[in-house]
Amino acid sequence: MGFITSRFGRGTDTKAVTDTRGALEQAEDPQSGAHGAVARVVQSLLEIGIDGRGRFTSASGTADAALAKHHGDPDRAIDQIVRDHLALAGASGFLTNLGGFAAMTVSLPANVLGFYALATRMAASVARIRGHDLSRPEVRSSVLLSLVGADAQDLLAQAGMSAPSGRLAGLATQRLPAPALMVVNKAVGFRILSQAGKGVFARFGKAVPLVGGAVGAGMDVWLLKQLADHVRAEFAEQVTGEARD
């Protein structure tokens, strides 16, 4: 899906740092011609992945259903959410659950948008279970940042920001100015656009079309599992004193 495996670790990757700086510079440059496409990507991920559309349940609804099923046990609920999203990532027809929104023009192929929508909802559901209010801009930005893995810290550093305790859960509890969050959101969007079509995702399905579906599904599951482990670590803290939406 355009991810680079090391992105979910804590090591330093020179190319990743360069790419992060480039994404941030583009996000801050009002003359960048890609701003419209980036805005559509970010809006789609927020509106589909967090708020839900059509038959694609919202992150809040997903989290609350999992909590109810497991009698309020957050860890078991998160385990269930991860399992469900991994199953969806491996299902060839999961895009139909987007209720037609996968066909939106967001400068991403429908299957890439579908993967990121799943990833966004999974991350947002975990954040919700850990006590975060998904209506708050800081929380929504933190969810988007989780999609770029360890690069999130580089992106924040380039923006002159930091996540308290080094985790996105800390960033989500802060009150941050809207312009700063907008730059961060756009930087994530630029990063997703720049990576979509690169790496393993671009190669699978084109070189081997007859087995591309099966290989692609397996790769999606593997990538989403890496992201799930990352999200669990970033939103490990149970928030107190912050009302849920």
JOKA-V229053 format. One record per run of one state. SS is the DSSP state (H for helix, E for strand, L for the rest). FROM is the first residue (numbers start at 1). LEN is the number of residues. If there is no record, write none. Layout:
BEGIN
ss = <SS & SS>
from = <FROM & FROM>
len = <LEN & LEN>
END
This chain:
BEGIN
ss = <L & H & L & H & L & H & L & E & L & E & L & H & L & H & L & H & L & H & L & H & L & H & L & H & L & H & L & H & L & H & L & H & L & H & L>
from = <1 & 5 & 9 & 14 & 29 & 35 & 51 & 53 & 54 & 56 & 57 & 59 & 70 & 74 & 91 & 94 & 99 & 101 & 104 & 110 & 130 & 137 & 147 & 151 & 159 & 164 & 167 & 168 & 173 & 178 & 196 & 199 & 204 & 212 & 235>
len = <4 & 4 & 5 & 15 & 6 & 16 & 2 & 1 & 2 & 1 & 2 & 11 & 4 & 17 & 3 & 5 & 2 & 3 & 6 & 20 & 7 & 10 & 4 & 8 & 5 & 3 & 1 & 5 & 5 & 18 & 3 & 5 & 8 & 23 & 11>
END
